[in-house]
């Protein structure tokens, strides 16, 4: 089924549902009972859901313990799954055949659970911007390769400092206003092996997670096409507006490229 909202909105709304409201949303769940247990030293919330499936004149009722968040797709097979650490009961009006053996649900370690939670919070966005610049590819490449000049055409870059003893490493300070909030991020980036006059690329190794490349395509003797591909991780604080970050960053980077094109003309 298609829902007329962005994917991340539907996803977060589903995760935020109160398990006790499931019977109102999912007719095949008759009830949900909440209980609090502790796993080691980390308190967690567990729910017991009753699944009801009708088949001709018989009915199957299954009680299974599940985590706070239900799976995004449910099918009759869930009526066969059971948590190995919790009791379950299966009743049927037909006694001609024994119930099918129940398989235990695979459990993740605490580390796996935390990693899954972290991955749910990560939102990567990709931005691509290109523009014809009034300069040969070699000239544009050499200007863009000079990291000390970055703040001249990237207003959102407050400073760029090369790491002493490591010419391929630089520390960046990013400052901009995003949706009424002043945002400031530091990151350490490593310049990857360039292709002279053709390609510059990097990836962050600390701080604000991002990676990208700048390519230069000759367009005659005095022009070139500059193409920037930039991928970034939306910070957790801005996750609620993740779907707005891509057009925002695209506008930011396009503005920087326009400044670069103007800078090239005066250099």
Secondary structure, 3 states (H helix, E strand, C coil): CCCCCCHHHHHHHHHCCCHHHHHHHCCCEEEEEEEEEEECCEEEEEEEEEEEEEECCEEEEEEEEECCCCCCCCCHHHHHEECCCCCCCEECCCCCCCCCCCEECCCCCHHHHHHHHHHHHCEEEEEEEEEEECCCHHHHHHHHHCHHHHHHHCCCEEEEEEECCEEEEEEEEEEEEECCEEEEEEEEEEECCCECCCEEEEEEEEECCEEEEEEEEECCCCCEEEEEEEEEEECHHHHHHHHHHHHHHHHHHHHHHHHHHHHHHHC
